Amino acid sequence: MSLPEQSSSRARALGARWLGVGLATVISVVTLGLGVTGRLTLYISPGSVWFACAGAVVTLAGAIWSFTLPLGEESDHGHDHSPAVRTDAADDAAADRQPTTAPRRSLATVGAVAGGVIATGVVAAALVLPPASLSVELAMSRAGEQSSLFAGSDIVSLGVADTSTFGVGDWSSVFATATNTTAYDGAPVTLTGFVTPGGSGDDGVSLTRLVITHCVIDAQTATLPVAVDPSDYETGQWVEITGTVRADADGTLSIEPTDVVAIDEPEDPYEY
């Protein structure tokens, strides 16, 4: 094998190892770092943290073991690559296929390089950019999507009267599905969320929280109408609201606050 061929083969082997073991190792290190610092819950539910960290440890162990293999060994599947005796007919057939095979190989190479660049960029972004919660804009864009499908909705449907542990997601389910709204009139609440525009113009705002089941991909928006002057708080401002639930004459529910305190975004911005 000539020197250029050796260099090309080595480059392909390095690229394959980076796209496989290399990227997996970086993602594993990022996952463990977020898990140790408690920031992995910005992306997945607390119950899934142990599973993600265990998977990262196994991946790192496999990456360390992979370095015992010679470079390029992973592409050898045990086939016999020794030169074989070829007939003239086989030579002619190979020559006929060569013009078709070359463009396909070039296209595959371009696709592999493009995919590698994109994957590397995504991993580099995960490594460099600071962890952050989902944006207020995303929450607002998802508002109104299946508003009753939140944690705690099963408790509501069973008619359990104790609402002292309800969060924004639980109350959102109550507001969306309750048929006997007077049963909740006067219930005390202490809720944390961020302010978004209300659906009734200048009559109030919405207290909003993102609710996730497994990870941020399945995040849904829970909103509650609150009788607060919209000019008092900017959209996206986190607040803690103490007040009571009120049932209007038309059967709609809302939060009547007795105290509203502006706060910083909590370490865990989601409900589960």
C-alpha positions in Angstrom: 0.0 0.0 0.0 1.4 3.4 -1.0 2.0 6.2 1.4 -1.1 8.3 0.2 -3.3 5.2 0.5 -2.0 4.6 4.0 -2.7 8.2 5.0 -6.2 8.0 3.5 -6.9 4.8 5.3 -5.6 6.2 8.6 -7.7 9.3 8.2 -10.8 7.2 7.6 -10.1 5.1 10.7 -9.6 8.2 12.8 -12.8 9.7 11.5 -14.8 6.5 12.2 -13.4 6.3 15.7 -14.2 9.9 16.4 -17.8 9.6 15.1 -18.3 6.5 17.2 -16.3 6.4 20.4 -15.2 10.0 20.4 -18.6 11.7 20.3 -20.1 9.1 22.7 -17.3 9.8 25.2 -17.8 13.6 25.1 -21.6 13.2 25.6 -20.9 10.8 28.5 -18.6 13.3 30.2 -21.1 16.1 29.7 -23.9 13.9 31.1 -21.9 12.9 34.2 -20.8 16.5 34.8 -24.4 17.7 34.7 -25.5 14.9 36.9 -22.8 15.6 39.6 -23.7 19.4 39.6 -27.4 18.7 39.7 -28.1 20.4 36.4 -29.1 17.3 34.5 -32.7 17.9 35.6 -32.7 20.8 33.2 -33.1 18.2 30.4 -34.6 15.0 32.0 -36.8 14.2 35.0 -35.1 13.5 38.3 -36.2 9.8 38.1 -34.2 9.3 34.9 -30.9 10.9 36.2 -29.5 7.6 37.7 -30.2 5.8 34.4 -28.5 8.4 32.3 -25.5 8.5 34.5 -25.2 4.7 34.6 -25.4 4.6 30.9 -22.6 7.3 30.7 -20.4 5.2 32.9 -20.9 2.1 30.8 -20.2 4.1 27.7 -16.9 5.5 29.1 -15.8 2.0 30.1 -16.5 0.8 26.6 -14.5 3.8 25.2 -11.5 3.0 27.4 -11.6 -0.6 26.3 -11.8 0.4 22.6 -8.3 2.0 22.8 -6.9 -1.5 23.2 -7.9 -2.2 19.6 -5.5 -1.2 16.9 -6.7 1.8 14.8 -9.0 0.5 12.1 -9.5 -2.9 13.7 -13.2 -2.1 14.2 -13.8 -2.1 10.5 -12.3 -5.6 10.1 -15.1 -8.2 10.4 -13.0 -11.2 10.2 -13.1 -11.6 6.4 -10.2 -12.9 4.5 -8.8 -9.8 2.7 -6.0 -11.7 1.0 -5.7 -11.3 -2.8 -7.9 -13.7 -4.7 -7.3 -15.2 -8.1 -9.5 -13.4 -10.6 -10.5 -14.5 -14.0 -10.5 -12.3 -17.1 -14.3 -12.3 -17.0 -14.2 -11.0 -13.4 -11.7 -8.3 -14.3 -14.0 -7.2 -17.1 -17.1 -7.2 -14.8 -15.2 -5.1 -12.2 -14.1 -2.7 -14.9 -17.7 -2.3 -16.1 -18.9 -1.6 -12.5 -16.2 1.0 -11.7 -17.8 4.1 -13.3 -21.0 3.4 -11.3 -19.3 2.6 -8.1 -17.1 5.7 -8.0 -19.9 8.3 -7.9 -21.7 6.3 -5.2 -18.6 6.1 -3.1 -18.0 9.8 -3.5 -21.7 10.5 -2.5 -21.3 8.3 0.5 -18.1 10.1 1.5 -19.8 13.5 1.3 -22.7 12.3 3.3 -20.4 10.9 6.0 -18.4 14.1 6.2 -21.5 16.3 6.4 -23.1 14.1 9.1 -19.8 14.1 11.0 -19.6 17.9 10.9 -23.2 18.2 12.1 -22.8 15.7 14.9 -19.5 17.3 16.0 -21.2 20.7 16.1 -24.1 19.4 18.2 -21.7 17.8 20.7 -19.5 20.8 20.8 -22.5 23.0 21.6 -23.5 20.7 24.4 -19.9 20.9 25.8 -19.5 24.7 25.4 -22.9 26.3 26.0 -24.1 26.6 29.6 -27.1 24.5 30.6 -30.4 26.4 30.3 -34.1 25.8 30.9 -36.6 25.9 28.0 -37.5 29.4 26.9 -40.6 31.3 27.8 -41.3 31.7 24.1 -41.5 27.9 23.8 -43.8 27.6 26.7 -46.1 30.3 25.2 -46.1 28.5 21.8 -47.2 25.3 23.4 -49.9 26.8 25.6 -53.3 25.2 25.1 -51.9 21.9 23.9 -53.7 19.1 25.8 -54.0 21.2 28.9 -55.5 18.4 31.0 -52.6 15.9 30.5 -50.4 16.7 33.4 -49.1 14.9 36.5 -51.8 14.7 39.1 -54.8 14.6 36.7 -55.5 11.1 37.8 -55.8 12.3 41.4 -58.2 15.0 40.3 -60.4 12.5 38.4 -60.7 10.4 41.5 -62.2 13.3 43.4 -59.6 13.5 46.1 -60.3 16.7 48.0 -56.8 17.4 49.3 -55.3 19.9 47.0 -52.5 21.1 49.3 -49.8 19.5 47.3 -51.1 20.6 43.9 -48.7 22.5 41.6 -49.4 24.6 38.5 -49.8 21.4 36.4 -52.3 19.8 38.8 -54.4 22.9 39.0 -54.3 23.4 35.3 -55.8 20.0 34.9 -58.5 20.9 37.5 -59.3 24.2 35.7 -59.6 22.3 32.4 -61.7 19.3 33.4 -63.6 20.1 36.7 -67.4 19.9 36.3 -68.2 20.9 39.9 -66.0 24.0 40.1 -67.7 25.2 43.4 -65.9 22.3 45.1 -62.6 24.1 44.6 -63.8 27.6 45.4 -61.8 29.1 48.3 -59.0 26.5 48.1 -55.7 28.0 49.3 -52.8 27.9 47.0 -49.1 28.8 47.0 -47.7 28.4 43.5 -44.5 29.2 41.6 -44.2 30.0 38.0 -43.5 32.6 35.4 -45.8 35.3 34.0 -47.2 35.1 30.5 -49.9 37.2 28.9 -53.5 36.3 30.0 -56.1 35.2 27.6 -58.6 37.9 28.6 -56.7 41.1 27.6 -56.1 43.5 30.5 -58.0 41.5 33.1 -55.0 39.5 34.3 -52.1 37.3 33.5 -51.3 33.6 33.3 -49.1 31.8 35.8 -47.2 29.4 33.7 -45.0 26.3 34.3 -43.6 23.6 32.0 -44.4 20.1 33.0 -42.3 17.2 31.8 -42.8 13.4 32.1 -39.4 12.0 31.0 -37.4 14.8 29.3 -37.7 18.3 27.9 -38.8 16.9 24.5 -42.2 16.0 26.0 -42.6 19.3 27.9 -46.1 20.7 28.0 -47.3 24.1 29.2 -49.6 24.5 32.2 -51.2 27.9 32.7 -53.5 29.4 35.3 -55.4 32.7 35.0 -54.4 35.1 37.8 -56.1 38.4 38.7 -52.9 40.5 38.5 -52.4 43.8 36.6 -50.4 42.9 33.5 -48.3 46.0 33.8 -46.9 45.0 37.2 -44.8 42.1 35.8 -42.9 41.5 32.6 -43.5 38.4 30.6 -41.1 35.7 31.8 -40.8 37.1 35.3 -40.8 34.3 37.9 -43.2 34.9 40.8 -44.5 33.1 43.9 -48.2 33.6 44.3 -50.2 33.0 47.5 -54.0 33.2 47.2 -57.2 31.3 46.7 -59.1 29.6 43.9 -62.2 31.4 42.9 -65.2 30.0 40.9 -67.0 32.6 38.8 -70.7 32.6 38.2 -70.2 31.0 34.8 -68.2 28.1 36.3 -64.7 29.2 35.3 -61.9 29.1 37.9 -59.1 31.6 38.5 -56.5 32.4 41.1 -57.2 35.4 43.3 -53.8 36.4 44.8 -53.3 37.8 48.2 -49.5 38.1 47.8 -47.3 38.1 44.7 -43.5 38.1 45.1 -41.0 38.3 42.2 -38.3 35.7 42.5 -35.4 34.4 40.5 -35.8 31.3 38.3 -35.6 28.2 40.6 -32.8 25.7 40.3 -35.4 23.2 39.0 -37.8 25.2 36.7 -40.0 22.3 35.8 -42.8 20.3 37.4 -43.1 16.5 36.9 
